[in-house]
Amino acid sequence: MSTESKPVPDSISPVLREASSAEEIFGWFGVPFDQAVVNVNRLHILKRFNQYLSAAGGPAGRDADPTRARELLARAYGDFVSSSAIEQKVFKVFQKGTTQRIGVDALRGTRKGSSHA
């Protein structure tokens, strides 16, 4: 687990604006993390963190209290420690409930010049 705590400013806007990586955001807030979890889920964790911040109020929650933001980041990270991106459905591509299956016979019929009906 990695943690590299930095002093958190009064507003989280500078932290979010100036951070260049998920690891840096975790470091700013002093939230411990497993690098393997972040490597696989970094975008999902950050998207979920943004969703939690938005729900907390303000323009994308960027006026949230740093202590509250730390809790929300830890919560977003925790969502992916024991669950997958597919299960969490953060991004729209995972939210579509319909999966279309196409059989081999249907594919054979779509080839140009195919004699199959």
C-alpha positions in Angstrom: 0.0 0.0 0.0 1.2 3.5 -0.8 0.5 6.7 1.0 2.3 9.9 0.6 0.4 12.6 2.5 0.7 16.2 1.6 -0.9 19.1 3.4 -4.5 19.6 2.0 -5.4 23.1 1.2 -8.7 24.8 2.3 -10.2 24.1 -1.1 -9.8 20.9 -3.0 -10.0 22.7 -6.4 -6.2 23.3 -6.6 -5.6 19.6 -5.8 -7.9 18.4 -8.5 -6.7 20.9 -11.0 -3.0 20.4 -10.5 -2.8 16.7 -9.9 -1.2 14.8 -12.7 -2.1 11.3 -11.6 -4.5 9.3 -9.5 -1.6 8.4 -7.2 -1.0 12.1 -6.6 -4.6 12.7 -5.6 -4.4 9.8 -3.2 -1.2 11.3 -1.8 -2.7 14.7 -1.3 -5.6 13.3 0.7 -3.5 10.7 2.5 -5.7 7.8 1.4 -3.8 4.5 1.5 -4.1 2.5 -1.7 -2.9 -0.7 -3.3 -1.0 0.2 -6.6 -2.4 -3.0 -8.3 -6.0 -1.8 -7.6 -5.3 1.7 -8.9 -3.5 0.3 -12.0 -6.6 -1.6 -13.0 -9.3 0.8 -12.0 -7.8 4.3 -11.9 -10.3 5.9 -14.3 -13.2 4.1 -12.7 -12.1 5.2 -9.2 -11.7 8.9 -10.3 -15.0 8.9 -12.1 -16.7 7.5 -9.0 -14.9 10.0 -6.8 -16.2 12.8 -9.1 -19.8 11.3 -8.9 -19.5 11.4 -5.1 -18.2 14.9 -5.1 -21.0 16.0 -7.4 -23.6 14.4 -5.1 -21.9 16.3 -2.1 -22.9 19.6 -3.8 -21.3 22.6 -5.5 -19.9 22.6 -9.0 -18.8 19.0 -9.2 -18.3 19.2 -5.5 -15.0 21.0 -5.8 -16.0 23.2 -2.9 -16.4 20.2 -0.7 -14.6 20.2 2.6 -11.2 18.5 2.2 -12.0 16.1 5.0 -15.2 15.1 3.4 -13.5 14.8 0.0 -10.9 12.5 1.6 -13.8 10.3 2.9 -15.3 10.3 -0.6 -12.1 9.3 -2.3 -11.6 6.5 0.2 -15.2 5.4 -0.5 -14.7 5.5 -4.3 -11.4 3.5 -3.9 -13.2 1.0 -1.6 -15.9 0.4 -4.2 -13.2 -1.2 -6.5 -11.2 -3.1 -3.9 -13.6 -6.0 -3.7 -15.6 -5.3 -6.9 -15.0 -5.0 -10.6 -15.5 -2.1 -13.0 -18.2 -4.2 -14.7 -20.1 -4.7 -11.4 -19.8 -1.0 -10.5 -21.0 0.2 -13.9 -19.4 3.7 -13.6 -19.1 4.3 -17.3 -22.0 4.2 -19.7 -20.5 1.3 -21.7 -21.0 -0.9 -18.7 -24.6 0.4 -18.0 -26.1 -1.0 -21.2 -28.1 -4.0 -20.1 -28.6 -5.5 -23.6 -26.0 -7.8 -25.0 -26.6 -8.8 -28.6 -25.3 -12.3 -29.6 -24.8 -13.1 -33.2 -24.6 -16.7 -34.3 -22.0 -18.1 -36.7 -24.8 -18.9 -39.2 -25.9 -15.3 -39.3 -22.3 -14.1 -39.9 -21.9 -16.6 -42.8 -25.0 -15.1 -44.4 -23.6 -11.6 -44.4 -20.5 -12.4 -46.5 -20.5 -10.9 -50.0 -21.2 -13.5 -52.6 -22.2 -16.0 -50.0 -24.4 -18.8 -51.2 -25.9 -19.3 -47.7 -29.3 -17.8 -47.0 
